[in-house]
């Protein structure tokens, strides 16, 4: 559910404060045919795509999954 996805933010912000500082969390929900609704925790806004990609690479380097999406 959306609330459960959002509850993950404080822990992520604590573990990855250098990367996530100043960003706001929000949840994007999507229906996946035959699988139900998935809720993806996102953070932003970023000034530009390059900044989002750089942050994502830093997160991936620590083992944290990350995907850059456009809103």
Rosetta blueprint (number, residue, H / E / L):
1 X L
2 X H
3 X H
4 X H
5 X H
6 X H
7 X H
8 X L
9 X H
10 X H
11 X H
12 X H
13 X H
14 X H
15 X H
16 X L
17 X H
18 X H
19 X H
20 X H
21 X L
22 X L
23 X L
24 X E
25 X E
26 X E
27 X E
28 X E
29 X E
30 X E
31 X E
32 X E
33 X L
34 X L
35 X L
36 X E
37 X E
38 X E
39 X E
40 X E
41 X E
42 X E
43 X E
44 X E
45 X L
46 X L
47 X L
48 X L
49 X H
50 X H
51 X H
52 X H
53 X H
54 X H
55 X H
56 X H
57 X H
58 X H
59 X H
60 X H
61 X H
62 X L
63 X L
64 X L
65 X L
66 X L
67 X L
68 X L
69 X L
70 X L
71 X L
